[in-house]
Amino acid sequence: MTIALTTPDVQAAATELQRMRRSLAMWLKYRSIGDRVLAGTAPVRKPLGYAQRVVATARAEGFEQDLATRLASLLSALMPGQPLPNADLSANPQGAVQLAQIALQGGAVAGGPSATGGLGVAAHPWLWPVLIVGGLLLVVTTAIKTQADLAAQREQNACIEAGACTDYGFWLKAGGVLFLAWFAWEKLGGRDLLKKGGS
């Protein structure tokens, strides 16, 4: 079966690839903080033992294994014949991280031509959008982005609970409430209503 490659399809694949990479980068950021919590080198506002348990519990939920499996599937299709880290986290606990780093960096450029999708070209990172469209891998790329978002959220929540990160969302909401209160008081006549009610 031959896949017709169109410019819009390749552009859509390139966009989705960028989204996936942003999600992976966010996950790696929070996972790195979690690694430092587990190693006892991150400053935490909670007792260290508690902070380490929170991070370890968040990681035990299987998000990383799903992410590693999907990344290995995508990367093996994009870089056929290239050695990849073991995606089985019981054998390689850093497998998901290593695979994510390859996906972010574009991986090792293949040393010779490959027959992926019948294109007969080396799997250079700039060709990945073409290979994604040609190999019908857009769904896998989207699934990786979704899984990376979930894993990043779990790591961020654990980071906040462990006291190693600040919950900026809370402060943004609090600031928004204060702004609305000020706006109602100053601009919508809240002060005048209070003065009239008191006289």
Beta strands, then each sheet from edge to edge (+ up, - down):
end
